[in-house]
Amino acid sequence: MITATNLLYSKSALARILGIDARLITRFEVWHSVIFAVIKGRRPRFFSKKIFKTHFVEWRQAQARALTATQNVFNPNIFYVRNETKETAYTVNFLLGGATCECEDWKNQSQFFGMACCKHIYSALSQLGFTSFRDYIAERKAISLAIAAPPPAA
């Protein structure tokens, strides 16, 4: 079962961070402010949760590079994102305050964190010229504030 904790902090994430096989991690514990791990042949070590949070985003951004995002010609807020290797496709819909996707990762992130940005959204964001979800949200906010602002008095 996926939880907010194991979505961010997992043996497989630590293995990717360290560039090792996950089977070498013999003990993995999520503590209040750190991760404690024992790796076969190494001394026990503590890892910052910040490393995992950064990896969470960077991993999805890296995976997005292998995807193909195509903008809908009738609605520029909708993208079809295809993974040629897995032969899967998901629809990404950009809204004023964010974006939605049909994938499980997006659903899990939305459920646990409120906001979500999966690899499919990152792929579509790159088509729009954005490198981060934060930049997209900031631009959308600026546009909506500009639209809502009353015209200057003459």
N, C-alpha and C positions, 0 to 999 in steps of 0.2 A: 504494500500500500504506500502510495506517495504521500508525504507530508511536507510541510513548509521546510522543515529541517533537512530531510534527506534530498529535497530538490536542490538545495544549495550546497550541502556538505555531504560528500559521498567518497567512498574508496576510489571509485573510478575517476572522480574529479581530481583527487589527490594524485592518483597514478599519472593522469595527463599532465598535471602541474609539474611533477617530478620527472616525467619521461621514463617511467618504469612500468612493469607489468603489475596490475592490480593484485595478483595473487601473492606478491611479495609483501603486501600490507597485512600483517598478522593481527593487528589490533587497531581499531579506529573508534575513537570516542569523541563525541561532540560535548564540550563543556560550555560553561556560561560565556566565556569570552575568547576561547581558543579551541583548537582541535588538537587532541592528543593522538599520536600514531606511533606504532612500532612497526618498523620495516625490517624484514629478515636481513641479518648481517649488518645492521646499523644500530646506533644508539637510539633509544626512544626520543621523540622530539615533539615540540609544540609548534603549531602552525596558526598564524593569524587568520581569523575569519575573513578579514578584508581580502586576503589572497584568493579565497574561494569566491567571494562576491565579484571580484575583478575577472576571475576565470569564467564565471557564469556568463558574463556578457561577452568576453572575448571569444569564448568557445562557439557561441551562437553566431557571432559576426564572422568567424572563420568558416563555419559550416555554410553560411549564406553565400559565400563566394562560389560554391559549386552548384548553386541553384540558378534557374532561369526565370526571371520575372517579366511578365508581359502585361502592359497596361491595357485596360479595356478601352476601346476606341469610343464607346458611347458614354462611358462614365470614367473620367480620369482618376477618380478616387478608388477605383477597384483594380486590383492586380491579380493575375493568375500566376502562381509560383509553382514551378515544376522541378522535381528532383528526377533527372534522367536515369540515375543509377538505380533508385528504388522504384521508379515508374509511379510516383505519387504526385498529386497536385493539390494545392490548397488555394482558397480564395482569401485575399487580404483586402480589407476595406478600411480606408483611411477616413477618420472622422475628425471633427474639430478638436476634440480633446485627446485623441489617441488613435489607435488602430485595433482592428479585430482580425482574427484568423480562425480557421476551422480546426487547427491541429490540437493535439492533446497537450503539448507543451504550453501553448497559449492559454488553454483552459485551466491547467494547473497553476500557472503563474497568476492568472486573474483571480482564481479562487483564494490563493494564499497571500498574494501581495497587493491585490487591487488593480495594479497596472501590469501590463504584460508586453513583452517584445520577444517573439520567437525568431528563429532563423529565417522564416518566410517573410516576416515583416522587415528584418534587416536587409534581405535581398531586394524587396520593393523599395525600401528607403534609399538604397544605393542607386536605383534607377531614377529616383527623384533628386539625386545629388546630395544626399545627406549621409554623414558618416556615423551619426548617433541618433538615437530616439529622442534624447534630450534636446538636441538642436531642432529637430522637427517640431516638437511640442512648443518650444520657445518661439519659433517662427509662426506657428499657428496662433499662439496666444497674441503675439504682436499684431497679426493681421486682424484678429477678431476685436482687439482693442481699438485699432484704427477704424474699423467699420462702425463700431459702437460709439465712437467719439462724435460729439455734436460738431457741426461745421463751425468754423470761426465766424464771429460776429462781424458784420460789415460796417 
